[in-house]
Amino acid sequence: MSTLKDRLTADMRAALKARDELTTSTLRMALAAVGNAEVAGKEKRELSDDEVLAVLTKEAKKRREAATAFADAGRAEQAGKETAEGEVLERYLPKQLSDSELAELVSGALAAGGFTGKAQMGPAMKAAQAAVAGRAEGGRVAAEVRRQLGL
């Protein structure tokens, strides 16, 4: 079993014993998403830490988007709950890059690959995503690549 999944399970049990309902429900949801990812495909398999991290990143993004949608609809209580769940998941994600760190990594990746124009957006994104390694959302990375390519 992956160590990140073990940590999630242990933290969920600790939250359950401490009667921390928010953390317990959030980690249960995260572990269910990990379980669904494990059984997706032709046969069940254990996920690596990187794959578990990808699932958690996806879940955290869902929470942010839901919180925004609820806030825009005037449902502050539900938006607050989604934000709180996102904060619980953030504990397990790597620290996000600042805008200046992101710009520096993207410029390095673009210079290394010699990417210059709109036609090279796909390969440039692939190189930038590899350099960032999950420490920034895809939308932020894409916006920075577009900015640096002059699109």
URWO-V620659 format. One record per residue. N is the residue number from 1. RES is the residue in three letters. PHI is phi as a letter, one per 20 degrees, with the letter a starting at -180 (999 if undefined). PSI is psi as a letter, one per 20 degrees, with the letter a starting at -180 (* if undefined). Layout:
<<N:RES:PHI:PSI> <N:RES:PHI:PSI>>
This chain:
<<1:MET:999:q> <2:SER:f:q> <3:THR:f:h> <4:LEU:f:h> <5:LYS:f:h> <6:ASP:f:g> <7:ARG:f:g> <8:LEU:f:g> <9:THR:f:g> <10:ALA:f:g> <11:ASP:f:h> <12:MET:f:g> <13:ARG:f:g> <14:ALA:f:g> <15:ALA:f:h> <16:LEU:f:g> <17:LYS:f:h> <18:ALA:e:i> <19:ARG:l:k> <20:ASP:e:n> <21:GLU:f:g> <22:LEU:f:g> <23:THR:f:g> <24:THR:f:g> <25:SER:f:h> <26:THR:f:g> <27:LEU:f:h> <28:ARG:f:g> <29:MET:f:g> <30:ALA:f:g> <31:LEU:f:h> <32:ALA:f:g> <33:ALA:f:h> <34:VAL:f:g> <35:GLY:f:g> <36:ASN:f:h> <37:ALA:f:h> <38:GLU:f:h> <39:VAL:e:i> <40:ALA:f:q> <41:GLY:n:a> <42:LYS:f:h> <43:GLU:b:q> <44:LYS:f:q> <45:ARG:b:q> <46:GLU:f:p> <47:LEU:e:q> <48:SER:f:r> <49:ASP:g:h> <50:ASP:f:h> <51:GLU:f:h> <52:VAL:f:g> <53:LEU:f:h> <54:ALA:f:g> <55:VAL:f:g> <56:LEU:f:h> <57:THR:f:g> <58:LYS:f:g> <59:GLU:f:g> <60:ALA:f:h> <61:LYS:f:h> <62:LYS:g:g> <63:ARG:f:g> <64:ARG:f:g> <65:GLU:f:g> <66:ALA:f:g> <67:ALA:f:g> <68:THR:f:g> <69:ALA:f:g> <70:PHE:f:g> <71:ALA:f:g> <72:ASP:f:h> <73:ALA:e:j> <74:GLY:n:j> <75:ARG:d:m> <76:ALA:f:h> <77:GLU:f:g> <78:GLN:f:h> <79:ALA:f:g> <80:GLY:f:g> <81:LYS:f:g> <82:GLU:f:g> <83:THR:f:g> <84:ALA:f:g> <85:GLU:f:h> <86:GLY:f:h> <87:GLU:f:h> <88:VAL:f:g> <89:LEU:f:h> <90:GLU:f:h> <91:ARG:f:h> <92:TYR:d:i> <93:LEU:e:q> <94:PRO:f:q> <95:LYS:g:p> <96:GLN:f:q> <97:LEU:f:q> <98:SER:f:r> <99:ASP:f:h> <100:SER:f:g> <101:GLU:f:g> <102:LEU:f:g> <103:ALA:f:h> <104:GLU:f:g> <105:LEU:f:g> <106:VAL:f:g> <107:SER:f:h> <108:GLY:f:g> <109:ALA:f:g> <110:LEU:f:h> <111:ALA:f:g> <112:ALA:f:h> <113:GLY:e:i> <114:GLY:m:k> <115:PHE:f:p> <116:THR:c:h> <117:GLY:c:r> <118:LYS:f:h> <119:ALA:f:h> <120:GLN:d:j> <121:MET:g:g> <122:GLY:g:g> <123:PRO:f:h> <124:ALA:f:g> <125:MET:f:g> <126:LYS:f:g> <127:ALA:f:g> <128:ALA:f:g> <129:GLN:f:h> <130:ALA:f:h> <131:ALA:f:h> <132:VAL:f:h> <133:ALA:l:l> <134:GLY:m:j> <135:ARG:e:j> <136:ALA:b:q> <137:GLU:f:q> <138:GLY:g:h> <139:GLY:f:g> <140:ARG:f:g> <141:VAL:f:g> <142:ALA:f:g> <143:ALA:f:g> <144:GLU:f:h> <145:VAL:f:g> <146:ARG:f:g> <147:ARG:f:g> <148:GLN:f:h> <149:LEU:e:i> <150:GLY:m:k> <151:LEU:e:*>>
